Amino acid sequence: MTQRLFALLLFLSFLVSAAENLCPNPSMEDAAGDGVGPVGWAMERGAPGGTWATDQAHTGERSLKVVGQAGATLGWVSPVIPVEAGRQYVLALWARLQEVTGANGAFVALYHLDEKGERIGQSGMITLGGTGSIVATTDWTEHLTVSQFPPEVKGVRVNLRLYGATGTAWFDDVTLRVNATRPLAAPRPLRRGLRCQESGRVAIVASAAGGVPAAALQAALRERGWEVAIVDPATVDPATDPRDLIVLGNLIDNTVADYLYRRSYALEDAGYPGPGGYVLRPLIDPLGTGTNILLVGSSDAAGLTAGVAALIERLGTAAAGAPPLDVPLTVQSTSPARLSGWIETGAVGYLTAGDMKAAAAYRESMLKKAALPDSQIFRADYALHLFFAREMMAWDLMESCGLFNDEERLAITQYLLKVARSAEDFGYPGMREGLYSRENHGTRAARAFYYAWRYFSKYHAESLDLEVRLWRRKLAGFWAACFASSRSFEDSLSQHALGGSLVNTLDIGFQEPEWSAEFFASGRARQMGERCIAICNNMGDTVLLGDTAAGDYPGSVFAMLGYHFRDPRYAFMLAKRGRRGFSTDEPLRQFDLGLAPEPPADHVGLSIIPADDLYFKTGIDRHPGVTLEEAFDKLTLRQGFSPDDEYLMLDGIAGGSHSYDDANSIGEFSANGRRWLCEIDVFNGPTMSFHNAVTVARDGLGDPAVPQAAEVVTNATGDGWAYSATRLPQYNGVDWTRHLLWLPGRYTVVLDELLAETPGDYSFVLGWRSLGEPVLRPGLFESAQDERRRGGQVLTGEQLTAAVSAQSGKVLYHMAMYDALFYRADEVGDFVEMPIDIAADGRYDISLRTLSYSGRGMIQASLDGQPLGPVIDQFAEGTP
């Protein structure tokens, strides 16, 4: 023990700069005294299978090689490396794998040692590949991981091993460095305009559809003495092209515009800016390549012609000495963008309408945030990891708007970097690696972190080299789990899943095609879309399962998958929602291709959505007797897609989060434009008794651990009928089989068969949760809803916005996505007033639906200028 401790104390004197590699003999080139092995490295416990190899090397001539044996753990370990508590260490190495497979595959870890040199744990675990039945063969690949040690850890050993796997692995160039984070010295450089005066440094990118406007622009530039070539979009790779680009069109007719659209730099599609509208959108080095892009975006040919004409007109009015084509954001929109609240508010007005007042409000907001002390930035009740994406996405698009000086840009960039490095982003626990089903807290934090990585890797890679490499590796590991599934960990049909996790996954998938290629090719993305169709009734609503609200609808999922697959069925489901908004993390893009909607005919009749592999394995705990092949996610019976057509949804699975025990229950039955069977109180329905299900009591007690997956026993369809039998095995001692015989337009038979498998005294209660006036007779359940309609006025969000007569807040606009009035109070006492004309005398009930709010206020109704009733104070005991 004394020798081990002495070694640790001796090594501590050599902890110097943060950039120094603490790992000895990192490239494995130095021989030990006997000349037969590498200095400092040894096979763990003297096991066989390790070679100081010369057949492969990442650098130099040597590497560490391990040949695996099934069931055995064989690996190399480094000497003891002293570490300090509270500091962050980055382990980096290169590995090459050949047919590695079995157990935990190729694996890396840092062994923790106490002051006596005894092993007390490990961290920094990386699985390099070849787990389970996967066979991994890879060329030399860099792997990174980060660790921070508690006080009792005094030293570490690097462990490189095959963890119960066969095959061969080579390891080389191992480094362990202190990750000393430093502030940035300067903001990113901004070069405005296009380099038209330099020959060959600018190109007009236009397809055949934009040929005439492109030629007109080329001629106008030539008159100024600038020779600019017209190139086909198919010949341009915007990620590597060294020229400044003038891009004409939109995501439909220009692949470069599509590339920018996928990354949120362009917003122009078939819906925005609308017929005849155009946008001149300057992008200053958007891809971090040093090149600028001017997008002349439009929804149609008339808009493109108008946009190019406006650009040509600006050529003649440019100020002397100004950079060529330094064009401000110019928006002429005939159809406003569909928006969500998932981006900083002032940025919305600027990016979609060119509103400089909105940009100024955004500037003030960001400068206030940058000046906040850490205690407020990271306060426990703020949940910054959920909302940081709003700030990071907006800054990438807004920094170059022209309102910020260099000092302000640096302050805001430092603030964003601080958050990215914090426990609310890089260190958020829900972002850890591993192949398991993910939920919205994780995907929202990881999406924010992705945008942070994207920004800082583009503009500050030299200063943050090790950090951004580490960030990308962590992101790749997290999103691998999302792309291995067709759904999220939430079992509710709420914004957490539909507007959050799924939208986040698709957004990253569009930007990282290498990460998501198998997700789209395997059918998982398709299954995501089909499940979303299945959970929507014929009235443009989702079934109210779990923590689901009326505003929850997979609209952005339909838009994004419709765009990717060019599938008009998804366009139909989006159109089905009409003007009603829906919750989504997609702030600006509509993904509108102008597809003619087509009803999903394949969902008419009996439709079964299979269980998701990853969710079945990691999202649920209890599925006795049910295999993945027999399990199902959702089963639907659908007469058609008219609101009057019948629709029934049977839930096949529970578990996850935002979920309740409801496997094998009927989530909804609707027809004639009404819901007849539905969930009861979506926030208080944790047990079977709250659902359209059978509650089983055995010996007077319910089941404390209800199974979470049902199975399809059989199903059949015929002319005008459908039948299914689904079973929930081992449910409090019984197998519960639910038979559905559906004859649309006539009746639906539900027969519940319960077979006791465990002795006991049983009682069963069949519960129906209905809207309306229920009548229950032996063998028959009926429900009636009245046809009364109240007279009066209903003001849409657009009408409310137009009705505003006075306000004191800085931001007010119509949110088209939700058809709602958005208003922000910036100071105590701010108000907004909306007069409404009453057509006739009478008694009126006044209701105001609040879509979303942060910090509730007060409402006062008045009649002819006189207060009507008391002030309605929306604070409850001082807590919003």
Buried (B, 14 or more C-beta within 10 A) or exposed (E): EEEBBEBBEEBEEEBEEBEEEBBBBBBBBBBBEEEEBBEBBBBBEEBEBBBBBEEBBBBEEBBBBBBBBEEBBBBBBBBBBBBEEEBBBBBBBBBBBBEBBBBBBBBBBBBBBBBEBEEEBBBBBBBBBBBEEEBBBBEBEEBBBBBBBEEEBBBBBBBBBBBBBBBBBBBBBBBBBBBEEEEBEEBBEBBBBBBBEEEEBBBBBBBEBBEBBBBBBBEBBEEBEBEBEBBEBEEBEBEEBEBBBBBBBBBBBBBBBBBBBBBBBBBBBBBBBBEBBBBBBBBBBBBBBEBBBBBBBBBBBEBBBBBBBBBBEBBEEBEEEEBBBBBEBBBBBEBBBBBBBBBBBBBBBBBBBBBBEBBBBBBEBBBEBBEEEEEEBBEEEEEBBBBBBBBBBBBBBBBBBBBBEEEBBBBBBEBBBBBBBBEBBBBBEBBEBEBBBBBBBBBBBBBBBBBBBBBBBBBBEEBBEBBBBBBBBBBEBBBBBBBBBBBBBBBBBBBBBBBBBBBBBBBBBBBBEEBBEEBBEEEBBBBBBBBBBBBBBBBBBBBBBBBBBEBBBBBBBBBBBBBBBEBBBBBBBBBBBEEBBBBBBBBBBBBBBEBEBEBBEEBBBBBBBBBBBBBBBBBBEBBEBBEBEBBBBBBBBBBBBEBEBBBBBBBBBBBBBBBBBBBBBBBBBBBEEBBBBBBBEBEEBEBBBBBBBBBBBBEEEBBEEBBBBBBBBEBEEEEEBBBBBBBBBBBBBBBBBBBBBBBBEEEBEBEEEBEEEEEBEBEEEEBBBBBEEEEEEEEEBEBEBEEEEEEEEEBEBBBBBEBBEEBEBBBEBBBBBBBBBBBBBEEEEBEBEBEEEEEEEEEEEEEEEEBEEEEBBEEEEEEEEEEEEEEEEEEEEEEE
